[in-house]
Amino acid sequence: MNAKFQNRLPPENINVSKTNPLLELIALFIGFLLVVAGVTLVLYLAGGVLARQMPFAWEDKLAALVFDQKKADATIDARSAALQKIADRLAQGLELPAGLHFTVRYVDDATVNAFATLGGRIFVHKGLINRLSSENALAMVIAHEMGHVLHRDPADALGGRLAIALVLNVFSSAIGTDALEGMIGTTSNLTLLSFSREAEHQADALGIALVARLYGHLGGAQQVFNELAAYEGKHALLAAPELLSTHPDSLRRAAFVTQESERLGLSATGALTELPAALRPDKE
């Protein structure tokens, strides 16, 4: 028989992949995650841009539905009024956008925290106030949160997460509904504290400017960040590396106060004003 017409056996391993199947699967999975991350980022940014266009009057109405349903409490109301007076003094002379007004409230909770949310609502916890020794330091806290409101950070964060939740709802009504309820169902989630480090830095800069204008110096402003650094030092889980944190390093923020005082030609120290009587720890 002519050799060229012979039926030869195929080469061995002809159907065997030259690469490791597990590595191929891992590569596909990583590629999928990158695509999901990219789409998520685009949706988040787009939702934030749209939310920033919402008039403050609309934002205020939404915030009223979520945050203004509270029982009367004479002590908390008195402390909220003391906080409100500081905010009103800080806001004097500011050209606020139409529909925006700041509302500051006292939270009777030992958590060392303060946050800004929709509609110009600012909440300051007892735990943070009790660590501050002057009205100047407390004013820095409030002014920082006012900066978040003016920069539309709460609306930006809410819009981004809402956009993602709505898209999740398209693929899975159960997942999407859970995501929406998670944001809107609880105050702690709706506050959306995870602003970017750049947003925190900008809020610090505006807060410093407002405090400097009110008191003529920056005395007391550094205490806020020194106290946060001390608190984080005692609670190791809160002291994440700056690269992994949404907030800039607290000691760097304290140093920024000094830098700004030099830039503005103002003293980083000065006569401190006592905390309002209603907010002093001995009133507990």
Protein Blocks (a to p, Z undefined) as FASTA:
>chain_A
ZZklcccdddehklgcfbdfklmmmmmmmmmmmmmmmmmmmmmmmmmmmmmmpcfklmmm
mmmmmmmmccddfklmmmmmmmmmmmmmmmgopacdehiacdddddddfbdcddddehhi
acddfklmmmpcbfklmmmmmmmmmmmmmnommmmmmmmmmmmmmmmmmmomklmmmmmm
mmmmpmklmnopaccfklmmmmmmmmmmmmmmmnopaehjlmmmmmmmmmmmmmmmlmgc
fklpcbdcfklmmmmmmmmmmmnopafbdcdddddfklgfklZZ
